[in-house]
Amino acid sequence: MGYYTNMLTDTAVLKTVNGCDADGRPNIIALDEIDCRIEFKHSLSVGAQGQELVCAGRLYTESVVKVDDIIELKDKEFKVVSVSPYYPLGDTICAINEVYFV
């Protein structure tokens, strides 16, 4: 149990992606239900390739999430465009990730 676990009151399905198949669809290699805190708010973010994107929202989680993964929230899928880790003061406490999605 991490330091922030009690603040992560929402759940989402994380679809871990590893490249694309021959048709250009994401190759999903794992499905996990994660605890998170979701904030739907349009904001400007910088994507992995340096482009500016208008994001649908962000979520905070202690789970490992990477750019191009897919987050499913209430039967809607969102693509992860940016992940920023936050580390608390103590070395033994898990980090929390701020994840922006479109």
Secondary structure as UniProt FT lines:
FT   TURN            3..4
FT   HELIX           5..7
FT   STRAND          10..20
FT   TURN            22..23
FT   STRAND          26..46
FT   TURN            48..49
FT   STRAND          52..61
FT   TURN            67..68
FT   STRAND          70..73
FT   TURN            74..75
FT   STRAND          76..86
FT   TURN            91..92
FT   STRAND          96..101
//
